Amino acid sequence: MKSITLGESENRCRHCRGKLFWKAHAEITKKELARPYYFSKWEYCPGCKAVWHHDELKVVNRNAAARRLQERQEYGEQLSFLRDIR
């Protein structure tokens, strides 16, 4: 996934206290569109390579491929839960 740096963030990294930078997708590809959601931009720490996502920047896909993937993930979570209660 290619990304571009948009600029410095006002926040500091929670791990190393380094400066954070805003990053975004260079372009929205079919890979992002096939997922249930992706983030329009995120914060990145070049020091420890931590990535910080914010819910308000989440883009929810409503296309058929994303819905199928979401349904498969939810089904897998249900199976996992049922296996754990045995």
Summary of the structure (lengths in Angstrom):
residues: 86
radius of gyration: 16.5
end to end distance: 39.8
largest distance: 50.1
contacts: 210
relative contact order: 0.18
helix: 34%
strand: 34%
